Amino acid sequence: MLLKDWMRTSEIDDAGLAERIGDISVFGVRKLRFRQRGPSIRVAARIEEISGGMVRASDLEPVKSARVVAEASS
């Protein structure tokens, strides 16, 4: 399950999740929620624990933009 979907169904906001994870900013959680960056191993493990295994490390992988993919294939 994607983090943003789990957060929506669990009714938890960025600040609430940042507090539960510990040692991550609200901005950092936002980046993870929109898959703009990947988590550290510790943060991925905490999210999996907090979500009861519903959000796994593989669900947190960042999405590559079309621009990055196009530049890589040139």
N, C-alpha and C positions, 0 to 999 in steps of 0.2 A: 504494500500500500504506500502511496506517496505521502510524504510528510504533510503537505498542505491538506490532503484529504483527511488524514488522521486528525490533524489539528482542528479542522472544521467540525468533524463528527464528535470530537472530544471537547469542543468549545473551549479551546485553550489558545491564547494569543501569543505573539512573539515574546513579550515580556515574561509571561507565565512560564513558557517553556525554557527561556534563558535562565530563569531563577531555578527551575527544577534540574536543569543540566549542570549548572554551576560553571564558572570560569569561561563564559561565552557571553558576548554582548547581544543585545536585542537585534542590532544590525547583522550580526553573525547568523543568528537564527533566521532572519529574513532572507539572507543569501542562500541558506540551506533550503528554506521552504520553496524558493523559486528556482532551485537547482542551478544557481549561478556559481557555486563553488562546492567542493566536496568537504566532508567533515574529517577531523582527525580520527584516529582509531578510538580514542577515549570518548569523543563526542558521539561517534556512531554507536558505540557500545551502550552509552547512557540513553540515547534515543531508543534503541532497541529495548532496553530494560524498562524505560518509562512507558513505552507504548505497548508493553506486554508482548513484544515480538511481532507486532503488526507492521512496524516500519523497520525494515532490515537495512543493513549497510548498502546492499545493491540498489535499494530504492532511493538512496541519497546521492547517487552518482550525478555529477553535473551534466547538463545538456550542452552539447557543443553547438554553437551558433552556425547557421548556414554559411556565414562569411568565413569562419575558421575552417570548415570542411572544404570550401571552395579553394581557399588559399593552400591548403595541404595537398590538394589534388593537382595544383598548377605546376 
